[in-house]
Amino acid sequence: MIHSRSKTIINQTQSLLYQCINYIQFQHKHTFSPNKNRPITRTTKKPRRNQHPPPHRDAISKPRKDPIPFVTDLKEIRDPDDALSLFHEYHQMGSKHDYPSYASLLYKLARARDFDAVETVLGYILDYNVRCKEIIFMALMQHYGKAGSVDKAIEVFHRMTSFDCVRTLQSLNTLLNVLVENDRLDDAKKMFDGSNKMGFRLNSISFNILIKGWLERREWDEACRLFDEMLERRVQPSVVTYNSLIGFLCRNGDVEKAKGLLEDMIRKGKHPNAVTYALLMEGLCSQGEYDEAKKMMFDMAYRGCKPKLVNFGVLMSDLGKRGKIEEAKSILSEMKKRRYKPDVVTYNIFINYLCKEGRVAEAYKVFIEMQVGGCEANAATYRMMVDGFCRVEDFEGGLKVLSAMLTSQHCPRLETFSCLISGLLKRGKIDEACFVLEEMEKRKMRFDLKAWEALVRDVCVEDDVRAYGLVDEFISSL
């Protein structure tokens, strides 16, 4: 239990931290780095949203051999407001925007979830009759879906024709997937059932999306009914269809029934792929039948399906879960001997379990080796390494990986930022803690009240008066 004196310290430090939040949010604009010679990033003046561009081209340009200067510069922009400002600046310099420029800008704004700006740009497209390709609207639906704005995704689908863009089954399938992924299965079914009225003939992808939705709700009978409907409509089930059903059975412990479905699939002339076998192998591993799973990997080769990285990954993952790190390492070695080049997913499996076992130094060695060997780390790799260093309280090591992560344009989770700041403060690393906090601010990531309270509790352990001084110094350094 925290002593009364410590509670007083927490109240004082919490007050200081609130000042810190306000200072960062409304006043703090300089770029800090432990490297004092690091250049300060210029901030582009934010545009006025009601600024209207002049008339643009009304047709899709022919493919260009030379890069478009606006699109090239847009790739370097992070802030969505700066992106829209750059759009207007280029016009003022005499540049005329056409579809590629509009599409690039919409992608940038949608990824940043600046949907107000997206609507502004769509207004420009309508006003100046810029013809757009279907793919940009499919992308917008996906981004709205990821943001949970499903109704906006539906609206985009219905508005496509007003942009002189012909809707195809691809657009409908994109919307169906958005609806299913956001647990709007009933709405997806209505769109699915009304497809004929819209002039679409459903394909296996359409059915697969709905089958996935029913399986996610654990409605096996509904999924099977839809499978039968496919056959009635003479829509041929694909390997993906079978994989969805086999995966569901394996996850629910019915591996024997899944094997029967595999045999039925082969009888009907559908060739199972590496994913089909990987799902069955996972099912066997979940039942403690690792040897049987390993045997299946050799059986699949006999049946004419060459094992792929995903199959080795299943075996490595099972060994890692059971703490058999050396055996997992031998699988990695076996892959290399058989001239399989491990990808980032394979390395991530191994690195993940090394970190969970506290063998972070070994994980870091693998992390370096994979990159030297030409396999680029992804966001998950960096996150696992930073979290691994934090787990063993090597916060300086975590900061080193974090710096590389940010340079690679990846970003850690908020919890990782919090852990690093807390650990660095405990070590008295004020400058480094400031650096981490300011990198958060650059990415518009901020702690909420609970996160700040947790940070205070982590730093101000029991009666450690020095912690108060560290937090005070931390804020004063900003």
N, C-alpha and C positions, 0 to 999 in steps of 0.2 A: 504494500500500500504506500502511496506517495505521502510523505510527511507534510504538515501544514506549511512549513517553510518552503518546501518544494512547490506547493500549490501557489504560494505567493510569487515564486519565480516564474511559474508557468503563466500566471495572469500578466505579469510584467512583460515576459517575452512574447506572449501572444499579442499584446497591445502593440509591441514593436513590430511584429510580423505583419499585423494589419496595416501599419504605416508603410511597411515595405510593399505590400500589394498595391496600395494606392499610388505609391511613388512610381512603381514599375508601370502600372496601367496608364497613368495619365501624364507622367513627366519623363520617365526614363527612356531616352532615345539613343544614347551612345552605345557603341558596340564594344564589349569588354572581352578580352581574352588574356589568359596568363602570358601570352606572347605580346609584349608591349609594342612591338613593331608591326603588329597585325593591322592592315589598313581598315579604315572605317567604311562600311557599306553605304553608298548613297541611297537615300530614300526618294523615290520619284513622287512628285506632287500628285495627290489624289485627284481624280477627275470629278467633274460634276456629272451626276447620273443623267440629268435632263439635257445634257449637251447632245445635239442631234447631228449626225454626220451628213455630208452632202450626198447627192445621188451617186450610186455605185453601179457597177456593171450588172446587167440583167440576165446574163447567161453564164453557164459554167465554162471556165477557160479551158483551152486545150492543155494537155499535159506540158509542164515546163521542164526544160532541161536544167535551167539555172535555179538555184534556191531562191525563195522569196524572202527578201530582207526582213519584212515584218515578221514572218513566221520564224525565221532564224533568231531574231531578237526576242521574240515571245518566249522561246524555250528557256531563256535565262531569267525570266520573270517569275517570282514566287507569289507576290501579293496580287490577288485578283483585281484590286482597284488599280494597281500599277499596270496591269495587262490592258484594262479598258482605256487607261490614260494613253498608253503607247499606241493603241488603235487610233485614237484621235490625233495624236502627235504626227503619225505617219501621214494622215490625210492632210494636215496642215503643211506638210513638206511636199505635197503634190502627189502623194501615192494614192492610187485607186484600189480599193479592196474588192476582191471577188470571192467566189466560194471557198477556195483553199484558206484564205485569211479568216473568213467568218467561221469556218469549221474548226480551225486551230484555236481560235479564241473561245468558241463554245466548249470545246474539250477542256481547255484550261480552266474556265470558269466553273464548269460542271464538276470537275475533279476537286476543286476548292469548295464546292457546295455553295457558291455564291449565286443562288438561283434567281435573285432579284436582277442581277446583271445579265443572267442568261435570258430572262424575259425581255430585258432592254434590247439585247442584240437580236433576238427573234423579231422584235418590233421593227428594227432596221431592215431585216431581211424581207419582211412583208412589205414595208413601205417602198422598197426599191426593187421588188420583184427579182430577188436573187434566187435562182434555182438551186435547190439543195438535193443532195443524194439521201437515200433512205437510211444509210448507215449512221448519219449524224443523229437522226431522231431515235434510232435504236439505242445509241450510246446515251442519249439524254434520258430515255426511259430507264435504262440500267442505273444511271447515277441517281435519279429520283428514287428508284427502288432501294438502293443502298442507303439513302438518307431517310428512308421510311415514309417518303412523300408519295405514296402509291397512287392517290387520286390525281396527282399532277402527272404521273406516268401515263395514266389512262387518258388524261386530257391531251397529252402530247400525241398519243396514238390517234385520237379522233381529229386532231388539228392538222395532221400531216398533209391531207389533200389540199388544204388552203395554202400550202407552200408550193403548190404545183409539183407535188411528190407523190408518186404512185405507191400505195401500200401493197406489200406482198405478204406471203405467208411467213416470211422471216420476221416481219414486224409483229405479227400476231403471236408467233412463238416467243419472241422476246418479251412481250407483255405478259403472256401466260406464265413465263418463268419468274418475272418480277412479282406477280400475284402469288404464286406458290411459295416463293422464298419469303414473302412477308405474311404468310399464313392467311391469305385471302383466297382459300381454295374454292369457296362457294362462288366468288366473283369470277375466278378462273373457269369454273365449270360453265357459268353463264356465257362467257366469251367463247368457250369451246363449243358449246351446243349451238350458239348463234353464228358459227363460222360460215355455214352454207349461205345464209342471208347476206353475208358480207362478200360472198363470191370466192371463198377459200375452200380448197380441198385439203383436208388435214393429212399430214404425213406421220411417219413414225416418231419424229421429234415431238410433234404436238402431243401424241399419246404418251410418250416417255415422260414428258413434263408433268402431266396429270397423274400418271402412275407413281412418279416420285412423290408427288403431293400426298396421295393416299397412303403410301408407305410411311412417310414421315409422321402421319397421324396414326400409324399402326393399324390401318384399315386394310388388312390383307385381302378380304373378300371383295372390297371395292376395286382394289388394284387388279385382282384376277378377272373381275367383271369387265374392266376396261381392256384387259388383255384379250379376252374373248371377243369384245367389240371390234378390236383391231382386225382379227381374223375374219369376222363377218363383213367388214368393209373392204376386205382384201388389201389391207395395209400390212405389209410384211414386218413382223417384229425384227428389230435389229439386235446386234450383240449387246447394245446398251440396255435394251429392254430386258433381256435375260439377266444381264449383270445386276440390274436394279432388284429383280426378284431374288436372285441367288444371294446377293449381299444382304437383303432383309432376312432371309432364312438363316444365314450364317450368324448374323448379329444376334439372332434370337435363339441360337442354340440348336437349330434343326438342320445340322450339316448333312444328314442322310437324305433328307428331302431335297436339299440343294444339289446333292450329287445326282439325284434322280432327274432334276431339271436340267443338269448339265448333259446327261445322256440323251434326254429328249431333244435338247437343242442340237446335238450332233446328228441325231437321226433325221432331223428336219433340214439338214444341210447347212446349218449355221456353225461357223467355225469359232470356237471360244478363243479369246485372246489372253494375253498375259494378265490383264486385270481380272478376268473371270477366274483364273487359277489363283490369283493373289487373294481374292475374296474367300475362296474355299480354304486356302492355306491359313488365312486369319481365323476362320471358323474353327479349324482343327487346333490351332495354337491356343485359342481361347478355352478349349476343352482339355488342354494339357497334352495334346498329341503332337508335340514338336517334331518327333521323328517321322510321323506320318505326313506332316506338312512338307518336310524336307524331301521325302520320297516323291510327293506329288510334283515337286519342281522338276524331278528327273522324268517322271511319267509324262508331263506335258511336252517335253522335248521329244519323247518317243512318239507322241501323237502329232508331231509336226508343228508345235508351237514353241518357238525358242524362248527360254526364260529371259526376262528383262530385269532392269534394275528394281522395279517394284516388287518382284518376287524375292530377290535377295533382301530388300528392305523389310519385308514381313518377318523373315527369319531373324534379322538383326534386331528388330524392334522387340520381338518376343524374348530374345536373350537379354536385351537391355532391361526390360521390365523385371526380369527375374534376377537381375544383378550379375549376370554372367558376362561381364565386360570383355574378358579375354577371349571368350568364344565368339562374341560379336566382332571383335577385332579380327579374328581368324576368318570370319565371313568376308570382311572387307579385303583381306589379303587374298582370299580365294578368288574374289571378283577380279582383282588386278591380274592374277595369274592366268585367268581365263580370258584376259583381254577385254574385260568390261571396264569402261571408264566411269567411276562413280560420279554422280551428279550432285548438285547442292542438296537435294532432298536426302540422298544416302548419307552424305557427310553430316547433315543436320541430325539425323537419327543417332549417329554415333556420338557426336558432340553433346547432344542433349543428355544422354545417359551418363556420359563422363561427368558432366556438370552436376547432375543429380547425385552422383556418388561422391561429389566433392573433389574429383580429380581434375580440377580446373586447369592446372599447369599442363596436363596431358591434352586436355581439350583445346587449349590455346595453341599447342604445338600442331595439332591436327588442323586447326583453323588457319594457321600460317601455311602448312604444307599444301592444303587444298588450293589455296590461292596461287602459290608458287607453281603448282601443277596445272594452272589454267582454269580452275573452277572458281568462278566469282561468288563470293558470299552474298546472300540475300538478307532482307530485313530480319527474317527469323534467326539466321545464323548470328548476326550481331546481337540481337536481343538475348539469345541464350547465353552468349559469352558475357555480356555485361551483367546479366542477372546471376550468372555463375560466379563471377568475381565478387559481386555483392554478397552472395550466399556465404562465401568463405571470408568475407570482410576485407578483401583486397580491393579497396576503393580506388587506389591509385591505378591499379591494373584495369579496373572497370572504366575509369575516366579515359585511359589510353584507347580502349576499344570504342568508347562512346565518340571520341574525337574522330576516329576513322569512320565510324558509322555515319556521323553527320556529314563528313566530307563526301561520302558515297551517296548522299541524298536520301538516306534512310532515317527513320526517327523511332526512338524507343517509346515504350509505354509511359504513362504518367507515373505509375508505381515505381518504375525504374529510376526516373528522375528524382523522385522523392527519396528513394533508398540511397542514391548516390549523394544527394545534398546532405542528408542526415549523417551518413558515414564520413563524408569529408569534413563536416563541422566537428564531429567528435574527434577527428584527427588534427583539428586546428588548421585545416586547409581552407582558409577563408576565401582567397582569390579563386581557387578551383571551384568552390561551392557557388561563388558569384557567377563564374563562367557558365556553369550548368544551368543556373536559374535564368540567365540571360538568353541562353540558347532556347530554353522553353519559351521565353517571351517572344523571341523572333518567330516562333512557330505558333504563336497565339495559344499556347497551352498554359493553363493556370490552375493552381490548386484551389479546390473549394475549401470551405470552412473546416470540414472534417479532416481533410488532408493536412491543412496547416496545424490543426490541433494534434494530429498524429506525429507530425514532424517535431513539434514542441516537446511532446512526451518522449520521443526517441532521444532527443538531444539532452533534455533536462531530466536525467535519471536521478531519482532519489534526491540527495542534498548536494548535488554537484553544482556548486556556485560558479565554477569555471564555465559551465555550459551557458549561463546567462551572459557572461562576458563574451563568449564566442558568438552567440546570436547577435548581441549588441554590435560587436565588431563587424559581423557579417552584413548587417543592415547599413552600418556606417560606410562600408566599402562600396555600396551601390551608387 
